[in-house]
Amino acid sequence: MPPSLGSGKSLAMPQRLASMDAYRGFVMLLMAGEMVRLGAVADKMPADSVWHFLAHHQDHVEWQGCTLHDLIQPSFSFLVGLALPWSIASRQQSDQGFLRMLFHTLWRALALSALGIALRSTHASQTNFTFEDTLTQIGLGYTFLWLLAWRSVRTQVVALLAILIGYWAWFAAAPLPGPEFDPATVGVSADWMKQHGLSGFAAHWNKNANPAHHFEVWFLNLFPRAKTFLYNGGGYLTLSFIPTLGTMICGLLVGGWLRREDVGIGKRLLRIALFGLAGLGAGWILDQTGIAPVVKRIWTPSWVLFSGGWCCLLLSGFYLVADRLKQSWLTFPLQVVGMNSIFMYVTSHLWDGFFRDNLRTHLGKTFWVDYFGVYSPAIEGAAVLSIFWAMCWWLWKKRLFIRI
């Protein structure tokens, strides 16, 4: 048995964690919840601080910092690592050999990357080869994660530290742009730089002015494109899959702890919570001192620690309710979605407009405004989201689970 899966301890047949499904469902609903347009309501109520607070956390920060919405992608990545010890143990129980599991891993990595590219190419005139979205980032790092799952915890920790320190050092050692550099040439306006740009040592992690951006320009232009790639408008990067692998390793480590039957469930829960607090603290200190700013869009090492800390704390909460206190009825609506997360991910990207348009066709184009006024964008979005949830519930009822 891989050292990380049991550290030499004999483990029973792996059982599915309700908390894992609940957390995954929570993440998917946050992602699909974009259709509940809280920002559109907040715009119509400029004096309402509650709606503006909700709208703020349903959107990404422009560069440095974190909102609840920014935790979607790291949570999904963290959960991939968290689930891996159970996945490998289950396949071992089914007498699958190493090579067979390796081929499945390679296929899954390729499928995730291809699905991400396909979704980004929807309605495009040709394949849109980009590799910065959630699925492709996971796909690029998944095989490395799987191989690490067969190694010791010490090796996994060393790999995590090597990723964090090495990726930080690469950015930190890169020369900063000279005074003649015009940020507008890489899609960054002067007003944006004035409001969100980083200065001093932290400037090594500025938008489209970092070494990973230079790689991006070279790499993406190797693929057929309608026009030459010059920059990513959001500052996202292909090479962010390297620190994203660090986030997945954090999940892998936590998954190994959760599977240890020689440690009481209370101690396991406490360890995860303390690990989360340590990650939050370390990420915050690195950000505040300017050593490594917390920037989700380029997945800085401090972001790995900061977001990983939140992932651990969120998992602790779900684990306490669903698996320790056995109150899974509270998390059932989330579990229904979490057990078909790929279905929710794909359908919410592809069918949002379809259902929204059909509701307007059958109910009337002014139905939502007539009955709900300024709240109509959120109510209409909630109605569409409820349809997606009902579809997940139907799949759960039929015991149909779509996986890659």
N, C-alpha and C positions, 0 to 999 in steps of 0.2 A: 504493500500500500504506500502511496506517496507520503513522505514524511509530513507534509503540510496538511494532509487530510486527517491525520490521526495521531501523529507524533508517536507512532508505535503502539497506540492503544487500539484495542478491538472495538469496532463500532458496529452498531446494529444497522439494519436496512435503513437508508436515509429516508426521513419523512419530510414532507413539504412544510415549510414554515408559513403560517398564516400571516405573520408580520412582513415577510418578504413580499408576498402577493399584495398585501395592503399598501405597503410603501410604493411598490411599483405602480399600483392603481392610482395612488395619490399623485404620483409624478405624471402619469398619462393624462389624468384629468386636469392637472395644471397646464399641461401642454395644449390639450384640446380646448381648454377653457379660454383660449385666446378668442374663440368665437363669441364668448360672453363679453361683449365690448364695453368694459368698464370705463375705458378712456373716453369713449364717445359720450357716455353719460356725464362723466366728470367735466368734459368740455362745456356741457350745457348748464352746469352748476358750478361756476367758478368760485363761489364763496363756501362751498361745502367741503370741508377738510377731510371728512371721512371718505367720500368718493374719490378724492384726489389721492389719498393714501392707498386705497384699493387699486386705483389705476396705476400708481407708481409701481406697485408690486406685481402688476400683471404685464410689465414691460421690462426690457433689459436696460441696464445703465448704459450710458454712452461709452464709457471706457472704464474708469477706475471705480471700484466699489461693488456692491452686491444688492440685489433684490431677491424676493422669493422666486421670481420667474427665472433668474439667473441660475438657480439651483436645480433646474430641470435636467439639463444635460449632465452635470456631474453626478446627480443622483442616479440617472439611468446607467451611466458608466460604472459607478460604484456598485450598483446592483448586479451588473454583469460579473464582476469579480466576486461578489458575495455569493452568488448562486453556483459558481464553478465547482467548489468542493462537493456540493450535493450532486451536481451533474456527473462528475467523474466517478464518484462513489456509486451512483446508480448504474452507470454503464459497466463498472467493474462487477457489480452484483449480477448483471446480465451476461457475464462472461465475455465481454468485449475486450479484445486484445489492444495493446498499445497502438499498433499500426492502424487498426481500424478506427480507433478514436482520433488518431492524428489526421487521417484522411477526412473524417467528419469535421474536425476543427478547421482544416484548410477550406473545406467546402463552405462552412458556415461563415468564415471570415470573408470569402469571396462573395457569398450571397448577400451579406450585410452591406458590403461596399457597393455592390451592383445595385441593390435596392435603393440605397441612398442616392446614387447617381441618377437612377431612373426617376425618382421622385423630384429631384432637382431639374430634370429635363422635361417635366410635364408642360405641355403647351409650347415647348421650344421648337425651333425649326430643325435642330439637330441635337445630338447628345451633348449635354452640358457637363463636361468633365470637370467637376470640382470635388474636393475631398475634405471639406471642412465641416460638413454637417454631422449630426450625432451618429448616424448609422455607419457612415464611411470611416469616421474617426475610430469607432469601436472595432470595425472590421480590420483596419490597418494594424491595430495593436493586439487583436484577439489571439493570434497564434503565439505571440510572445508571452502573453498572459497564461495561456494554457500550458506552455512548456515550464513556466515558473511554478505552476501549481504542483508539479511533480518534484519540486526541489524543497529544501528545508526552509523553515521560517526565517532562519538567519540569511539564507541566500535571497529570499524575497525582500527582506529589509535592506540588504546591501544594494539590490537592484533599484529599489525605491530611492534610496539616498543618492545613488549614482545618477539617476534620471534628474532628480531635483537639483543637485549641485552642478552636474554637467551642463544641463540646459540653461541654468542661471549663468554659469561662467561663460557660455558661448555668447549670450546677449551682452553680458557685462564687458566682455573683452572687445566687442565690435566697436569700431570707431563711430562716433556720433557724426551726423551730417554737418557739413561746414556751413558758414554763414551765407553762402550763395545758394543753399538748398531752398527750393520753393515747395512747401507742402502741398500746394495746389496741384502740382504735377502728379501727385499720388492720391488725388481725390480728397485732400484734407484742407478745408477752407481756413482762412485766417481767424474768422470768428470761432470756429470749432476749436482751433488750437488755443485761442485765448481762454476759452471756457473749460476745455477738457485736456489740453496738452500737459504733458509732464515736463518738469524742469530738473536741473541738476543731474545727479547720478541716475535718477529714475527715468530720465529721458531716453535711456537705452531701450525702454519698452514703449516708445511712442507708436502711434498708429502709422502703419506702412512706412516706418523709418527704422526697421530693425532687420537683423540678418535673415530671419525666417521669411520676411517679405521678399527679400532679394531672391531667395530660393524659389518662392512661389511664382515670381515672374518668369524665371527660367523654366521651372517644371511644368506649369500649366500650358505654356506655349509649345511644349512638345506634343500636345494633343491637337487634333483638328478643331478649329474654332472659327466662328463667323468673323471675328475680328481679333486682333492681337490683345492678349491680356496684359493690362497695365497695373491694376491694383484691385483689391477687394474693397468694395465700398464700406463694409462693416469692419474691415481690418482682420478678418478671420484668416487662418493659416492652415495649410495642409500639415505642416510639421507639428502642429499642436497635438497630433496623435501621440507624440512621445510623452509629454507630461500627462496627457489623458490616460496613457498606460499607467502612469503613477497613481492616478485616481482609482483605476481598476485594481491595482495591486493593494491599495488600502482596503478595498472591498474584499479582496482575496484573503488578506490577513484577518479581517473581522470574521469572514466566513469560517476560517480555520478555527478561530476561538469559539464560535458558536457551536461547532460540531464536537468539541471536546467534552466527552461524558465524564471525565475525571475531575471536572471543575463544576461546582454548583451553578445553577442557572442565575442565582443572584450575583455571584462573583463575575460571571460572564457579562451580565448586564452592566455592572459597575465598571468593569474594565473598558467596555466599549464607550460608555459615557465619558470616562476620564480621558480616553484616547481622543474623543471628539473635542473635549474642552482644551486639550493640549494642542490639537491642530488649529482650533480657532485662535488660541492665544499666540501661537507661533506665526500664523499667517498675518494676524493683526499687527504684531510687532514689526515684522518684515515690511509691511505696507507703511506703517507710520514712520519708520526710520528712513524710508526711501531706498532701502537695500533691494527690495523686490516688491513693486506695487501689486496690489490685488487686481488683476485684469482678467476677466473671464474670456474675453474674445480672443486672446492669444494664449490663454491657459498658462499664466506665469506660475513658477514653483510655489509662490505664496498663495496663489489661487488653489493649487492642489491641496495645500494644508488647510486653508480657510474653508473651502467648500467641503473638503473631506471631513472636517470637524462637524459641520452642519449635517452632513450625511449620517455620521455616527450618532449624533444626538436625535435626529429624526427616526433612525432605525431603533434606537433605544426606546423611544416613546411607543412606536408600533409594537415592538417586541414585548414591552411591559403589558400593554393592553391585550394583545391578541394571543401571545404565547405564555406569558407568565401568569396573568390574571384570568386567562381563558375567556375573555369577553369578546370573542371574535364577531359576535352579532353587531358590535359597534363598528367594526371595520368591514363587514360583509359587502356593502356597496362598493368599497374600494377593491376588495379581493376579486370581485366579478370582473372588473376591468383589468386588474393586474395579471390575471390568469390568461388573458388574451391581449397582452400589451402590444404585440406587433400588429394585430388587427386594428386596435384603436389608433396606433401611430399612423398606419397607412390610410385608413378610411377617413380620418380627420383631415389628412392632407389632401385627399382626392375628392371627397364627397361633401364637404362643408357647403360649398356653393350650390350643389345639386339639391340638397334638402332645403336650404334656405329659399332657393327660388321656387321650389314646389310648394312650400308652405305659403309663400306669398301668392302663388297661383290659385290655390284652393281656398285660402282664407281672405284674400283680397290684398292688394298692394299697400293699402293704408291701414290694415287691420291692427298692426302692432302700435302704430302711432295713435290711432283713434282710441284705443283702450288703455294704453300704458304711457302715453305722452313722452316725456323726456327719458323715461326708463325703458323705452321700447328697444334700443339696441341690446341691452342686457337681457331683457325678457325673451326677445327673439332668439338670441344666441343660446340662452338656457334651454329653450324648446328644442333647438337642433341638437344640443349636447345630450339632452335626455333621450333623443332617438338613438344616438350612438351608444349610450349606456344600455338602453333596452336591447340593442343588438348584441352587446356583450353578454347581457343576462341570458338571452335566448341561447347563445352559444354555450354558456355555462350550464344551462338547464339540459341541453342536449349532450353535454360532456364532449364538446368539440373545442379543441384547443389548437390554435394555429401557431406553429413554432418553426424556427429556422434551425 
